[in-house]
């Protein structure tokens, strides 16, 4: 009987232990279910009204511009030549042939015949009359392009003052016709050479900036456009385009396309103490007060074109305009200043 009671007690204890274990298991805190990862925060921007400008920075060279060759004409031997860097102007003796002066005159018609008798008619006659008048040797005529006694008399006085023998006739080789004031950039001939060949080169007297560009890049540039020039000291100076060459500046090699030459006149002095290299900033297109967003706010549509996405996921159809400095001009019926849109970081 005692053994049975012991067994019953043991069984109860076992049941209690088992039940305690079960209770322990039931009372243990259950882990919280895993939270779904939060949606990443959207980066937004706003449509705003700004000024946009398409600019580009290119390297240029500060100097005196492209050189123009000067060729002699007529017989004789060179007996005096100018020094490189010498400035020339109307009435200047540029060089001497057989020890006789060859003088600079302004114009665009080379001397191609003697001007030595009344009745000659042409642009060369008008050109000579104008030069003599500016130099102080006036003549009167009913027609400027017709040679007459008054023109030949003015020519005679001028040539006597120069010390020319047998004055009264201007022959090819006695004057050099140039476009305006210049600077001798190089002398290629030597004393004793024949006078009827390449002699020297001249450039402008004012410093200019020349920029080689591809025809495609130069196609949007026009004479008179404003630019900004940055010199060796880092200071910016304004300037304007004075010419865009219509012919290629060089033929290039087989792998490089030909270049155009853009010539710029600085409005202020540009520092070139250490280098002739400068940087030129061109502004080809500008838009003032337009609505724009960062380029990252554009959404390319599968059917073509672009849109912008609102924070709620809806799209706004847009028409794009000028792209500049990471911004893009946008327009459309639903585009308004201050509209919030999604953009890439």
Buried (B, 14 or more C-beta within 10 A) or exposed (E): EEEEEEEEEEEEEEEEEEEEEEEEEEEEEEEEEEEEEEEEEEEEBEBEEBEBBBBEEBEBBBBBBBBBEBEBBBEBEBBBBBEEEBEBEBBBBBBBBEEBBBBBBBBEEEBEEEBEEEEBEBEBBBBBBBBBBEBEBEBEBEEBBBBBEBBBEBBBBBBEEBEBEEBBBBEBBBBBBBEEBBBBBEBEBEEEBEBBEEBBBBBBBEBBBBBBBEBEBBEEBEEEBEBBBBBBEEEEBEBEBBBBBEEBBEEEEEEEEEBBBBBBBBEEEBBBEEEBEBBBBBBBEEBEEBBBBBBBBBBEEEEEEBBBBBEEEEBBBBEBBBBBEEBBBBEBEEBEEEBBBBBEE
